[in-house]
């Protein structure tokens, strides 16, 4: 007996606001029987040159950031193309959308328009199947991620003099995701008290991703601050530290140097700085340590530092760039942002390429987030073992953490917290034992 697939009956979109008060796209996809899937599209401030292209309106409205054009493309051309299509054939739908756009970077219809429909369709398909999205995408989804908790913001995400974008700690020794989140909250409370006493009230104002923004410029000082808070909170033995350097934004192509804490450093000197931070401050993960086109430098850093080196702007969740990185030995982990590539299927392909070649995957939010917690389902669907979604404050951040608490409860005894993947050397070695 052949069971007919539900088909897409309606598509609609609208402007909504992200956490910075700027417009973004929200899409609805309906299937037969009135089943609804809805998704929002986040936006980055620190973006890679090779990301798929958002469509923004320009002009005076919303400072040029309006997305009425992208919304119109969904309500018009995209809706006409996808209504009547099978609702549970994600890959067919996504590549129909790519073909409809017809550009390599999705700039005609807008990656924000295409992704909104792609993710909303996935949600609708899961609802039609009576399954949560993580289970619909992977019957074996069971790994709860280690959160990369960004408690000190810098770079383009804050108004201080810290050049590195994120100072991170990871509660790897927690017994569960819920305990990891408890640790994150307690460390955050302690850190805020330390920063308030040392730097004043203005320093505990938060940056784009919910972390504090003290007036420090030296990354070592920022790491020391975070370690002091971790120690006072009583968790020194069970956490590890990481950085998001977003080094492309520190790079001067004319001089081939990086501006860090008032110094101009060439590639070798910058890698030397990282080596000191690894040895002296226990850093086990560094994201985007070098310029987004420096595959050779990434390979050198990966080999020399011997820690997790994460490619964000380097890879932009693009399977072709991930393959190049693997061939060159550049980085050993992929920062996975669905909106960098523009469809769920292409993002899943990038994760598959990475995981099949021994690279780790860190699922990530964007600085311009919404309350949509879809990446929480996606990180569990991938069994990726790591998520980066900011500090445990601000609604667009806590929405992701709260969804992971729900998933942990739904999985019950089947849930496995990924734990200290940095010591184990393989992403799921500890989770699968």
N, C-alpha and C positions, 0 to 999 in steps of 0.2 A: 504493500500500500504506500503510495506516494503522499507525503505530507507537504502541502503547499507552504511556501515561505511567505511570511507577512511582507507586504510591500509598503513603500513609502507613499503616504497619502497627502502629506502637506509639509511644507518647510516655511519657516518664518524667522525673522531676525529683528533685532533692535539694538540701539545704543544703550549700554549701561556704563557705570563708572567703576574704574579700578581703585586701588587703595591710595593712589596719588591724586584722585579726583579728576582723572582724565578719562575720556570715553574709550570704551572697547566694545567688542562685538559679543552678543549673546544670541545663540541660535536654538530654535526648537525644531525637532524632527518628529513627526507623527507617523506611526505605522497603522496598519489595519487594526480595527478594534479600538482605536483611540489611544493606543499606547504612545506615551510621550517620552522623548529624551531631550535633555537640555544641557547646554554647555557654554561656558564663558571662555574667552581667550585672554591670557595674560600678555603683558608687554614688558620688555626689558629696557633699562636705561643704559646699561653697559652691554652693548650688543656687538656681535662679531660681524665683520665685513661680509662674510659668506652666508649669513642667515637668509632664509626665505623672507620676502619683503612684505611687510604690512602695507595696507592701503590706507593712507590718511588723506583728509580732505584739503588741508591747507587753508589759507585765508584767515580772517580774524576770529571766526567762531572757535571757541575752545582753544585759542592760541594756535590754530592750525591742526590740532590733534583729533578733530572730529572724524567719525567713521561712517558718515551717512552713505558715502559711496560704496563701501564694503557691504553695508546692510542692504543697499539697493541691489547689489549684485546677487546677494543670497535670495532676496525676495523675488528677483526677476530671473536672470539667466540661469543661476544655479538651480532654483526651484523647478524651472521648466525642464531641466535636464535630468533631475533625479527623481521627481515624482513618478511613481510607477515602477521604480527599480526595486529589486529584492532588498529588504531591510537588514538581512543577516549575512550579506556577502560584503564584508568590510573592505577587502582588498579590491574587489571590482568597483565598488563605489569610490574609493579613494583615487584609483587610477583614472576613473571616469572624470573626476574633478580635476586631476592634473592635466588630462588631455583637453578638457574644456578650457582651462586657463591658457595652455599652449606656450608658456614661458618656462625657462629653467628655474627661475626664482619665485614663481607664482605672483609676479608683480602686476599682471593685468587685472585679475579678479581680486587679488590680495590674499596673502597667506592667512591673514586673520579671518577672512571670509571662508576660505576653504577649510581651515582647521575647525572653525566653529561647527560647521556641518559634519565634518568627519567625526568629531568627538560626540556630538549630539546623537548622531546615527548609532554609534557604538553603545551609548547609554540606552537608546530605544531598543536596540536588538537584545541587550541584556534583560531589559524589563519584559520584553515579549517572551523571553525564555524563562522568566521567573527566577533569575539569578542576579546576585550582585555582580558588578562589572568585573571585579578581580577574578571571580569564579567563572564567569562567562568567557573571559579571555584565556584562562588557564585552569584546568581542572585540578592541577597539583599546586596551586598557589597556597603557600603556607608560611613564608618567611616574613617576619616583621623586621623592619629596617632599623639599623643604628641611625639615630638622627645626628646630623652635623649641625650643632647648635651655634649659630652666629650671634654672639653676644656683644661684640665690639665691631661697629661699622666704620668704614672709611671709604676712600676712593670716591667714586661717583655717587655713592649711596649715603653720604653724610657730609656735613659742613665743617669737618675738622681737617687737620693737616696730615692725617694718616693716609699714606699713599696706597697701602694694601687695602683691598676692599672688604675683606672679612677675616676676623680672628675667631676661630672656631674651636669648640671642644666637643668630644664625642664620648658619651657614657657607655663605653664598650663592655664594662664589667657588670652592668645591670643584669638582673635575672629575667627581665621581660621588657617589652616596650613601655608598658605603663610605669614601671619603675624608672626607666630611662627618662621619661617625661617628668616624673617627680624630681629626679636629680637635676634636670635642666632648669626647672622652676626654682628650686632651692639655690642653685648656684647663681642664677640671675638675680634673685633677691639679695644675696650676699654681695655680688659684684656692684650692684647699684648703691649699696650702703658705702662700700669702699670708695667708689668714684665720687659720690656726693661729698664725702668728708675730704677727699684729696683735691678735687677739681671744681667743686661747687655745683649748684643746682642746674645750671645750664648743661652740664656734661651728662646728665641723666636723661635729657631729651633724646628720643630715639631716632635712628635713621630709617631709611626706606624698608629695611627688613627687621625692624624691631629691636636692634641692638643699640647700646649706648654709643655716644660719640664724644669721648673725652678728648681734650686737646693734647694728644700725644702724636708724635711723628715717627718715632722709632718703633719698628715692629717688635723688637725685643721687649721694649717697655710694655707694649700692649699685651704680649704673651705673658709677661710677668704679672701684670694686673689680673689676667684671667686665671693664671695658676694660683695666685694668692686667694682669689675667691673660691676656687675649687678646694683648696686646702682648708680654708676656714669652714666651708660647708661640710667637710669630712669625707671628701670623695677623691683625694689625691691618688689613691692606689688603683682606681678603676676607670680613669678617663685618659684620653689621648687628645692631641692637639692638631689642628690643621689651619691652613691659610688658603684664601682665595686672593691671589695677587692681582688678577686682571691686568697682567703686565703689558698688554697691547696699548693700554691707555697711558702707560708710563714711558713708552718707547718713542724715541726721536729717530726717524728713519734717516735723516741727514747725517747725524753723528753716530748712528748705530749704538746709542747708549740709552740707559734707563734712568729716570730721575726717581730716586728713593731717599727720603729723609734728607733732602738737600744735597745729596751726592749724585754725580753722574757716573754710572757704572756700565762697563761693557758686559758682554755676555758672560765671560769667565768670572768677572768680579761679582756679578749678580748670583751666579751659581755658587760661588764661594760664600756669599751671604747666606744663601739657603742652607748650605752645608753646616754653617755655624748654628743656625736656628734649629736644625735637626739634632745636632749633637748636644747643644746646650739647653734646649727648651722642649725636647721630646716631640717635635713635630713629626707626624707620620703620614700626612697627606698635604700636598700642595697642588692647588688648581691654577692653571694658566700661569706658570712661572716665567714664561717668555712670550715674545710676540706671536701673534696668531699664524704667521707664515713661517716661523722658524722651526721646521720639522727637525733639522739637524741639531739645534740647540735643545729641543725637547728630548731628543734621543740621548744627548750628552747628559742632561740633568737626570733622566731616568736611570741611566747606568751608574752615574756617580753617587746619587743620593740614596738609592736603594730603598725608597719608600714609594707610597702611592703617588703617582703623578697623574693628575686629572686634566684631560683636554676638554675645554669648553669652547672658547673662541677658535681653538685649533680645529675642532671636529664639527662644531655646530650641528650635532646629531645627524650628520650626513653620511650615509653608508660608504660613499666613495672616499670621503676624507678619512673616515675611520680605517678603511682598508689601506690607504696610503700610510697612515700612522703605524699600523701593524707592520707593514713592509719595511718601514724605516726604523722601527723600534722606538718610536716617539710616543711617550706617555705609556701608561699601562692601565688607564681607566678612562671611561667616557662619562662626561657630564651629560645627562639625558634630559633635554628640554624639547617637548613635543612641538612647541611653536617655532623652534629654530628651523624645522624642516617642513612643517605645514600640513602633514596628514598623519594619522595614527599608524597606518601601515608602514610608511617610510620610517617612522621613528622606531617601530618594532623591528624593522630590518636592521637599523643601525645597532640596536641592542643585541640582536642575534649575532651579527658579525663580531661585535666586541666579545660577547660571552663565549662564542665558539673558538675564539683565539686566545682565551685566557685573560682577557681584559675584564676589569670590574666595571660595573655600571652604577653611577650615583644619580638617582632621579632627583630633579631639581625644579623648584619654582622659578618665577621671575620677580624682579623687584617691584614691578607694577602688577600685583596680583589681584585677584577677586576672591570672593568667598567660596568659589567653586572648589571642592576638595578632590577633584578627579585624580590628581597625581597620587593620592593615597591609595586608591584602588590600583593604579598602574604600577606603583612600586611593589605591591604585593603580587600582582599578576606576573611581574617579571622575576619574582624571588630575588630581587636585586641586592637586598641587604643593606643599602644605604640610601638615605633621603636627606636633602638639604632644602629646608623650607623656612629658615629664619629663626628668630628668637621665639620663645613661648609666650608672646604677647601680640596684640593687634589681631582683630578678627579674621583677617585674610590668612594669617599664619596659624592661629589656633584652630581654624576650620579643618586644616589638614591633619593636625595632631589629633583632634577629637574624632575625626573619621577613622584614623588608625586605631584609636582606642576601641571604637565600635567593631572594627574588623578583628582585632585581637579577641574580643569577646565572642564574636560569631565563630571564629575558628576553634575556640576552646582549647582542648588538649592537643589539637593538631598544630597550634601556633608555635613557631620556633623563632626566638629572637636571635638575630644574626651574630651578635656578640663581637669579639675581638678579631675581626677578619684581618686586621693589620699584622697581628702576630702570627696568625695561622698561615698566612702567605697565599691562601687560595680563598676566594670569596665565600664559598659555601662549605668549606671543609668542616668548620665548627658546627654549622647548621645541619649538616647531613649526617653527622656522627651520632 
